Amino acid sequence: MTEMKRAKFQIGQVVKHRVYSFRGVIFDVDPEFDNSEEWYDAIPEDVRPRKDQPFYHLFAENDETEYVAYVSEQNLLEDDSNEPVRHPQVRQIFKGRKSGIYQPIDDLLN
């Protein structure tokens, strides 16, 4: 029997990348890698993450732009800056923050 992976971070939480200069709010979580092999193989082998860990979908941003990112748990850290995420899609899924965590719009969960 396979052991169920438990995600370290939660939907609505603001995180930052361990190496690269971007941060974002989590809007979905995959218990383990669930993207294309082409995407995975494009990552340089020396920094390629393991597939057997949670992967997070982020409304991400850096100093220049906003985008959607797919990041392994091993490459994320909690962002404790308390700064809001400016990504425009955040307002489509979340209604605001409570204790630093973005709160989902209830209608989208039903």
N, C-alpha and C positions, 0 to 999 in steps of 0.2 A: 504494500500500500504506500502511495506517495504522500509525503508530509505536506500539509497545506502551508503555503508561505503567508506570513503575516506582514502586511505593509507597515513600514516605520512611519510614513507620513500619511496624511488624510486629505480628502477632497476639501478644497477651500484653504488649505495651508499655503503660506508663502515660503518658497524655498529658493536657494541659489545654487548655482553649479559650483562644484568643488574646485574645478580647474579654470573654466572659461568664465568670462565676465558677463553673466546674465542671470536673471532671476525671474520668477514667475509664480503664478497661482495654479495649483493642481486642480484639474477639472475631471480627470478620470485616472484609473489605476488598472494595470494589467498584472495579475499575480506573477507572471513571468513573461519573457519576451514574446511579443505578438505583432511583429512588423515583418516586412519582406526580407528575404535573404540578401537581396541586392542592397538594401539600406544597411543591413548589418555588415556586409562585406566591404562597404565603402568606408567603414571606420578603420583607421590604421591599426594593424594587428597588435602593436605594443600598448595600445590604450583601449582596445576592444573590451567591453564589459562582458561578464558572464551572462548567459541567457536565463539561468535558473534563479532569478531574483525579480522582485517587483519592478515594473517600468511605469513611469508616470507621464501623463499628457499634461503639458503646461501651456497656459497663456503666458508666453515668455516675452521679455524685453531686455534690450541692452541700451547703451547710450544713444544709438542711432535709430533703432526700429523696434517694432513689435512683430511677433510671429508665434507659431505653435511649435513646441519642441517635444521630443520623446526622449526621456532620460532615465537611465538605470538608477536604482536606489543608491548604489555605491558611489555615484557621482553627485549626490545631492546633500546639502546641508540646510538646516533650518535658517531662514533669513530673519534675523531679529532686529532689523532696521526700523520696523513699524511704519515704513513708508508704504502708501497705497501703490498697487500695480496699475499702470496707466493703460494697459492693453484694452482696446475698445470692446472686445468680446466679453470681458469680465462682467459688464453690466447686463449682458444677455442671459447669463446663467446665475449670477449672484446678486443679492439685493443689498449687500453691505457687509460690514465686518463686526464681529463680536469677539472680544478678547483676542484680536489679531487674526481670526479665522474668518474667511469669506463665507457667508451663509447662503446656501442655494435658495433660489426662488422655488417656493413650495409646489407651484403648479407644474414645474418641470420634473418633479420626482414622481408624480402620479401617472 
